[in-house]
Amino acid sequence: MLNYRAIVNILFALLLFLVMALLFPLGVAFLYDDGDIHAFLLTIIFLLIIALPGFFLTRHSRELKIKDGFLVVTLGWLLFSVFGAIPFYIDGHIPSYTDAFFETMSGFTTTGASILSDIEALPHGLLFWRSFTHWLGGMGIILLSLAILPLLGVGGMQLFKAEVPGPTMDKLSPRIKHTAELLWGVYLILTIAEIILLRMAGMNWFDSACHTFGTMATGGFSTKNTSLAYYNSAAIDTIVIVFMILAGTNFSLHYRALRGKPLIYWKDPEAMFFIGIILVASVFIGYDVLARLNYDPGKTVQYTVFQVVSIITTTGYGTADYEKWSSASQLMLFLLMFLGGCAGSTGGGMKIIRSLILVKFGHKELKRLIHPQAVLPVRIGQAVIAREIVTNIAGFILLYISLFAFGVLFMTTLGLDIESALGSVAATMNNIGPGLGSVGPTDNYHHIAPAGKWFLSFLMLVGRLEVFTVLVLLTPGYWRK
């Protein structure tokens, strides 16, 4: 039976945590005084009126089971988006609550899909909040809460399991709270490093922070209408490429590297497979672009590598309009959307480790046809992958593809052409942002019907929480005692 009192209590606690998060954009609003201070103040007051009494009235033991964890994590992310959208709506720059919710869900899930046509018209406080939602959602709202709010420590393992992306968990410490602190510590170190480097490369401090939030969370919200193409800087592109790759790599590897084991990356099969895919895709698209469009060779490398890394890490930043590239290059980018980053990274998609395990499994099955009596375990490095994990991955991908197919069908019923439907569903479900067709890198999602925006918001949540966590709530068995 679900522990409803404990679930409600933790949800109120998360709303109090949202109040703490809103203090940062409030400070930025005060600093720039662009007229958006009231939007944050009213939201904070409203949340305090709701959350403070609710939290104290429901306080008691918070022992959670895995079923409770699924519900807390899903509702927690949903509530953050529901209430996090209020400043956009109150301020008036996004007058439709549907659009405000879409933009906020896109932020927290690190998708980067936007309904805004003139991003630069937003006041600084809202621009900061828009990017800050990325940073909070990148490493995980619940994970951050476990790190700084001891009240979520009880039952923390169940929340950790339900939120951390990837088919396996890599605990850095026996205590979940300590693991959360270590992961967020690495995240903070890399964030500070990128902010400083972008400032040195020519951005102001505000834009450096906002673009770093988008990079480290693999989110993609920019403060400029033309994204990073606005700067036309090879130095900025290079810095962002490096940090997108770092953000798309398992953060437990970064922790171990910072502890004096820099060779850990080369010993990790998933990380090497990830880099290999980036190199192959960059060479393929680079050659194709150079041959067909006669770009300058240096610019070709800069644009193609940036776009490949941006798509496979599910960041979604743009420096070139890839819809002007050939169908072959666009198809390659479309396939990269589904691969995503490594397990334990901030990247979306199906995760590299799942693809690697399925490739290994397929190879072993071919061998088994020749040697039916042979014992042929699937190995990643020295580790033997249990049959249950392979089965879990196969089930995950089946659900993923089925939901993708249903999503495309649904979006076409709303009037989208097939290319735009494919692009919008792939871009939101894989938490990328820009897609193909009418939602390409130079377009936005404003023209999508309200029903489509709510559905795509659902896909963003499903993609960020790895399908099972959300869809299990829709099964009758979950609600039975």
C-alpha positions in Angstrom: 0.0 0.0 0.0 1.2 3.5 -0.9 2.4 5.6 2.0 0.3 8.7 1.0 1.0 10.8 4.1 4.8 10.4 3.6 4.4 11.1 -0.2 2.4 14.3 0.4 4.8 15.5 3.1 7.8 15.1 0.8 6.0 16.9 -2.0 5.4 19.8 0.3 9.1 19.7 1.2 10.0 19.9 -2.5 7.8 22.9 -2.9 9.7 24.6 -0.1 12.9 23.7 -2.0 11.4 25.4 -5.0 11.0 28.5 -2.9 14.7 28.4 -2.1 15.5 28.0 -5.8 13.3 31.0 -6.8 15.4 33.2 -4.5 18.3 33.1 -7.1 16.3 34.6 -10.0 14.7 37.0 -7.6 18.2 38.3 -6.7 18.9 38.7 -10.4 15.7 40.5 -10.9 16.6 42.9 -8.1 20.1 43.4 -9.6 18.9 44.3 -13.1 15.5 45.8 -12.1 13.8 45.0 -15.4 10.3 44.9 -13.9 10.0 41.2 -13.2 10.6 41.4 -9.4 6.8 41.1 -8.6 6.5 37.9 -10.6 9.0 36.1 -8.3 7.8 37.7 -5.1 4.2 36.7 -5.7 5.2 33.2 -6.6 7.3 32.8 -3.5 4.6 34.1 -1.2 2.0 31.9 -2.9 4.2 28.8 -2.5 5.0 29.5 1.2 1.3 29.9 2.0 0.6 26.4 0.5 3.7 24.5 1.4 4.6 25.6 5.0 1.3 24.5 6.6 1.1 21.4 4.4 4.6 20.3 5.4 4.1 20.7 9.1 0.6 19.2 9.1 1.8 16.0 7.3 5.0 15.4 9.2 5.7 11.9 10.4 7.9 8.9 9.5 9.0 9.0 5.9 9.9 5.4 5.2 9.4 4.8 1.5 9.1 1.8 -0.7 10.0 1.7 -4.4 6.4 2.2 -5.4 6.3 5.4 -3.3 9.5 6.5 -4.9 8.1 6.3 -8.4 5.1 8.5 -7.4 7.2 11.0 -5.4 9.7 11.5 -8.3 7.0 11.9 -11.0 4.8 14.2 -9.0 7.8 16.1 -7.7 9.0 17.0 -11.3 5.4 17.7 -12.3 4.8 20.1 -9.4 8.1 21.9 -10.1 6.9 22.6 -13.6 3.4 23.5 -12.6 4.5 26.1 -10.0 7.8 27.0 -11.7 5.8 28.3 -14.6 4.0 30.9 -12.5 6.6 33.7 -12.8 6.5 33.6 -16.6 2.7 33.7 -16.5 2.4 36.5 -13.9 5.0 38.7 -15.6 3.0 38.5 -18.9 5.9 37.8 -21.3 4.2 34.3 -21.7 0.5 35.2 -21.4 -0.7 31.6 -21.9 -0.3 29.3 -19.0 -0.1 26.3 -21.4 2.9 28.0 -23.0 4.4 28.9 -19.6 4.1 25.3 -18.5 5.6 24.0 -21.7 8.6 26.3 -21.4 9.1 25.4 -17.7 8.8 21.6 -18.3 11.2 22.0 -21.1 13.6 23.7 -18.7 13.4 21.3 -15.8 13.6 18.2 -18.1 16.6 19.8 -19.9 14.8 19.6 -23.2 15.3 23.1 -24.5 12.2 23.2 -26.7 10.9 26.8 -26.6 7.7 28.6 -27.6 9.5 32.0 -27.5 10.0 33.9 -30.8 11.9 36.8 -29.1 14.0 35.4 -26.3 15.9 38.6 -25.9 12.7 40.5 -25.0 12.5 38.7 -21.6 13.8 40.5 -18.5 17.0 39.2 -16.9 15.3 37.6 -14.0 13.1 35.4 -16.2 16.0 34.6 -18.5 18.0 33.5 -15.6 15.2 31.4 -14.2 14.6 29.8 -17.6 18.2 28.7 -17.7 18.4 27.9 -14.0 15.6 25.3 -14.4 18.0 23.5 -16.7 20.7 23.4 -14.1 18.4 22.2 -11.4 16.9 19.5 -13.5 20.2 18.4 -15.1 21.6 16.4 -12.2 18.2 15.9 -10.7 15.8 17.8 -8.5 15.4 14.9 -6.1 19.1 14.2 -6.0 19.8 17.8 -5.1 17.1 17.6 -2.4 18.8 14.4 -1.0 22.1 16.3 -0.9 20.9 19.4 1.0 17.6 18.4 2.7 18.2 15.8 5.4 14.4 15.3 5.7 14.5 13.4 2.4 17.3 11.1 3.6 14.9 8.4 4.9 13.9 6.2 1.9 16.4 8.1 -0.2 17.5 5.0 -2.1 14.0 4.6 -3.6 14.0 8.2 -4.8 17.6 7.7 -6.2 16.5 4.6 -8.1 13.5 6.3 -9.6 15.3 9.5 -10.8 18.9 8.7 -11.7 19.1 8.1 -15.5 20.5 5.0 -17.0 20.0 1.2 -16.6 22.4 0.9 -13.7 23.3 3.0 -10.7 26.8 3.9 -9.7 26.8 4.7 -6.0 30.0 6.5 -5.0 29.2 6.0 -1.3 27.2 3.6 0.8 25.1 6.5 1.9 22.8 7.9 -0.7 23.0 11.4 0.8 26.8 11.3 0.5 26.5 10.1 -3.1 24.2 12.9 -4.0 26.6 15.4 -2.4 29.6 14.0 -4.4 27.7 14.1 -7.7 26.4 17.6 -7.2 29.9 18.7 -6.0 31.4 17.5 -9.3 28.6 19.2 -11.2 29.2 22.5 -9.4 33.0 22.4 -10.0 32.5 21.9 -13.7 29.8 24.6 -13.8 32.1 27.2 -12.2 35.0 26.2 -14.6 32.8 26.7 -17.7 31.4 30.0 -16.5 35.0 31.3 -16.0 36.2 30.0 -19.4 33.2 31.5 -21.3 33.8 34.8 -19.6 37.4 34.7 -20.7 36.3 33.9 -24.2 34.2 37.0 -24.5 30.8 36.5 -22.9 29.6 38.7 -20.1 29.0 37.0 -16.7 25.3 36.8 -17.1 25.4 35.0 -20.5 28.3 32.9 -19.3 26.2 31.6 -16.4 23.1 31.0 -18.4 24.9 29.2 -21.2 26.8 27.1 -18.7 23.5 26.0 -17.1 22.3 24.9 -20.5 25.6 23.1 -21.3 26.2 21.3 -18.1 22.5 20.2 -17.9 22.5 19.4 -21.7 19.5 21.6 -21.9 20.1 24.2 -24.6 18.2 27.3 -23.6 20.1 30.4 -24.7 19.8 34.1 -23.9 20.0 34.9 -27.6 17.5 34.4 -30.4 20.1 32.8 -32.6 21.6 30.6 -29.8 25.4 30.4 -29.8 25.5 31.3 -33.5 25.1 34.9 -32.1 28.7 34.9 -30.9 30.3 33.4 -34.1 33.3 32.4 -32.0 35.4 29.3 -32.5 36.7 29.7 -28.9 33.2 29.7 -27.4 32.2 26.8 -29.6 35.2 24.8 -28.5 34.6 25.4 -24.8 31.0 24.4 -25.1 31.8 21.3 -27.1 34.2 20.1 -24.4 31.8 20.7 -21.6 28.9 19.1 -23.6 31.0 16.0 -23.9 31.8 16.1 -20.2 28.1 16.6 -19.4 27.2 13.6 -21.6 29.7 11.4 -19.8 28.9 9.4 -16.6 29.6 11.8 -13.7 31.0 9.1 -11.5 34.0 9.0 -14.0 34.5 12.7 -13.4 34.6 12.1 -9.7 37.2 9.4 -10.0 39.2 11.5 -12.4 39.2 14.4 -10.0 40.4 11.9 -7.3 43.5 11.2 -9.3 42.5 8.6 -11.8 42.4 10.5 -15.1 42.8 7.3 -17.2 39.4 6.0 -15.9 37.8 7.4 -19.1 39.9 5.3 -21.4 39.1 2.2 -19.3 35.3 2.7 -19.5 33.8 0.9 -22.5 30.7 3.2 -22.6 32.7 6.4 -22.6 34.9 5.1 -25.4 31.9 3.9 -27.4 30.4 7.4 -26.9 33.5 9.2 -28.2 33.8 6.7 -31.1 30.2 7.5 -32.2 31.0 11.3 -32.1 34.1 10.8 -34.2 32.4 8.6 -36.8 29.3 10.9 -37.1 31.5 14.0 -37.3 33.6 12.6 -40.1 30.5 11.4 -42.0 28.6 14.6 -41.7 31.7 16.8 -42.2 32.6 15.1 -45.4 29.0 15.3 -46.6 28.7 19.0 -45.8 32.1 19.8 -47.3 31.3 18.0 -50.5 27.8 19.4 -51.0 27.9 22.9 -49.6 31.5 24.0 -50.2 31.9 25.3 -46.7 35.3 26.5 -45.5 37.1 23.4 -44.1 37.8 25.0 -40.8 34.1 26.2 -40.4 33.0 22.7 -41.5 34.8 21.1 -38.7 33.6 23.7 -36.2 29.9 23.4 -37.2 29.7 19.7 -37.8 31.5 18.6 -34.6 29.5 21.2 -32.6 26.2 20.0 -34.0 27.0 16.3 -33.6 28.0 16.8 -30.0 25.0 19.0 -29.3 22.6 16.4 -30.7 24.1 13.2 -29.2 24.4 14.8 -25.8 20.8 16.1 -26.2 21.9 19.7 -25.5 20.3 21.3 -28.5 22.4 24.4 -28.9 22.8 25.5 -32.5 25.6 27.2 -34.5 24.3 26.3 -37.9 21.0 25.4 -39.6 21.4 21.7 -40.1 18.1 21.6 -42.1 20.2 23.1 -45.0 22.4 20.1 -44.9 21.7 16.9 -47.0 19.1 14.4 -46.1 21.9 11.9 -45.2 23.3 14.3 -42.7 19.9 15.1 -41.2 19.1 11.4 -40.9 22.4 10.9 -39.1 21.5 13.6 -36.6 18.0 12.2 -36.2 19.5 8.8 -35.3 21.9 10.4 -32.8 18.9 12.0 -31.1 17.9 8.5 -29.8 21.3 7.4 -28.7 21.7 10.2 -26.1 24.5 10.5 -23.5 26.0 8.0 -21.1 24.2 6.5 -18.1 24.7 8.7 -15.1 25.2 11.8 -17.2 22.8 14.7 -17.6 22.1 13.7 -21.2 18.8 12.4 -22.4 17.9 9.8 -25.0 18.0 6.0 -24.6 21.6 6.1 -23.3 24.8 4.8 -24.9 25.2 1.9 -22.5 21.9 0.4 -23.7 23.0 0.6 -27.3 26.3 -0.9 -26.4 24.8 -3.8 -24.5 22.3 -4.6 -27.4 25.1 -4.5 -29.9 27.1 -7.0 -27.8 24.0 -9.1 -27.3 23.3 -9.2 -31.0 26.8 -10.3 -31.7 26.6 -13.1 -29.2 23.3 -14.3 -30.7 24.9 -14.6 -34.1 27.7 -16.6 -32.5 25.1 -18.8 -30.8 23.6 -19.7 -34.1 27.0 -21.2 -35.1 27.8 -22.7 -31.7 24.4 -23.4 -30.1 25.9 -25.2 -27.0 28.4 -22.5 -26.2 28.1 -20.4 -23.1 28.4 -16.9 -24.4 27.8 -14.2 -21.7 27.5 -10.6 -22.7 30.4 -8.6 -21.3 31.1 -4.9 -21.0 34.8 -4.6 -20.2 35.3 -7.3 -17.5 31.8 -7.2 -16.2 29.3 -9.9 -17.2 25.9 -8.4 -17.9 23.1 -10.4 -16.3 20.3 -11.7 -18.6 17.7 -9.8 -16.6 19.5 -6.5 -17.5 19.4 -7.4 -21.2 15.7 -8.3 -20.9 15.1 -5.0 -19.1 16.8 -3.0 -21.8 14.9 -4.9 -24.5 11.6 -4.0 -22.7 12.7 -0.4 -22.3 13.5 0.0 -26.0 10.2 -1.7 -27.0 8.3 0.8 -24.8 10.4 3.7 -26.1 9.7 2.9 -29.8 6.0 2.2 -29.2 5.6 5.5 -27.4 7.5 7.3 -30.1 5.3 5.7 -32.8 2.1 6.6 -30.9 3.4 10.2 -30.4 4.1 10.7 -34.1 0.6 9.4 -34.9 -0.9 11.7 -32.3 0.9 14.8 -33.5 -0.1 14.1 -37.1 -3.8 14.1 -36.0 -3.2 17.6 -34.8 -2.2 18.8 -38.3 1.6 18.5 -38.3 3.3 17.1 -41.4 5.1 13.8 -41.0 8.6 15.4 -40.8 7.5 17.9 -38.1 5.7 15.2 -36.2 8.8 12.9 -36.3 11.0 15.8 -35.3 8.9 17.2 -32.5 8.3 13.8 -30.8 12.0 12.7 -31.1 13.2 16.1 -29.9 10.9 16.2 -26.8 11.0 12.5 -25.9 14.8 12.5 -26.1 15.1 15.9 -24.3 16.9 17.7 -27.2 14.8 20.7 -28.1 15.2 21.5 -31.8 13.9 18.8 -34.2 13.0 18.8 -37.9 10.5 20.5 -40.1 8.5 23.3 -38.5 10.3 22.7 -35.1 13.8 22.8 -36.6 16.8 24.7 -35.2 15.7 28.1 -36.5 12.0 27.5 -35.5 10.1 27.1 -32.2 7.0 25.3 -30.8 4.7 28.2 -30.6 2.5 27.1 -33.5 1.8 23.7 -31.9 -1.8 23.3 -30.8 -2.4 23.4 -27.0 -3.2 19.7 -26.9 0.1 19.0 -28.7 2.0 21.2 -26.2 0.6 19.3 -23.2 1.3 15.9 -24.9 4.9 17.0 -25.8 5.3 18.1 -22.2 4.3 14.6 -21.1 6.9 13.2 -23.5 9.6 15.4 -22.0 8.8 14.1 -18.5 8.7 10.5 -19.7 12.0 11.0 -21.5 13.8 12.6 -18.5 12.6 10.0 -16.0 13.4 7.1 -18.3 9.9 5.8 -19.3 9.4 3.2 -16.7 9.2 5.6 -13.8 6.3 7.5 -15.3 4.5 4.8 -17.3 4.4 2.4 -14.3 1.9 4.8 -12.7 -0.5 4.3 -15.6 -0.7 0.5 -14.9 -3.6 -0.8 -12.8 -1.3 -3.1 -10.9 0.6 -0.1 -9.4 -2.4 1.1 -7.6 -3.5 -2.3 -6.2 -2.6 -3.1 -2.6 
